[in-house]
């Protein structure tokens, strides 16, 4: 946390939070859990979210965009943490939200049912009315994708080449709200009840298959082939209006964005397993793209 105690105190005063402020947890380098204690009041937990320099270079308005999106989602009754404060000026933009108690599920008791729930939650995000709630300030997926395809270096998996060859022929679906990083780790549960969908910093507007492709790979890593297939089928059943012919393309976009997976853990066995799954996932997507559509 790079904020001074003075900056933080002024920010909390602006939203009426009084008392002693203590850092009680670091969820990541950019997410800090704060506890506010005031006389004669129960402790209050808050989440301080900051964004990396790299994220701010990619989107200079990332803090503002995430705050505005969460405000609209909260006002519409979506399960997100209540946004409390935005500080978009200065060298260290940040936002404050309420803390929501809950835990991700990486080993659900009923994996099949869990994958059905994933599909239902993702479908609800994609059906959020982007016009009624005016989400036009969010980045456009197509702009991000075109930038990546222009700048991508040759990769050993052939992902960039396959995507560049297919891109001019891809049929885009109607624009929807995309979470941008939808996977089981960004869902908080209390028992069997969804408590919150978190980490909206990568949200954008674009083809919903962009979320589906990335989450398919994340689901493969977390729960295996069978759950990935069930999640995919459940999502398609709920969204029959979506043309899925370009799903292999979006699978590759997800794989491209997750290519740094070996940096996530020092567990060699886990990395080796993820690598095998990653390579098989990429090969299947490239093969499907190169197979002429009947």
Buried (B, 14 or more C-beta within 10 A) or exposed (E): BEBEEEBBBEBBEEEEBBBEBEEEEEEEEBBBBBBBEEEEEEEBBBBBBBBEEEBBEBBEBBBBBBBBBBBBBBEEEBBBBBBBBBBBEEEBBBBBBBBBEBEEBEEBEEBBEBBBBBBEBBBBBBEBEBEEBEBEEBBEBBEBBEEBBEEBEEBEBBBBEBBEEBBEEBEEBEBBBBBBBBBBBBBBBEEEEBBBBBBBBBBBBBBBBBBBBBBBBBBBBBBEEEBBBBBBEBBBEBBEEBEBEBBBBBBBBBBBBBBEBBEEEEEEEBBEEBEEBBEEBBEEBBEBBEEEEE
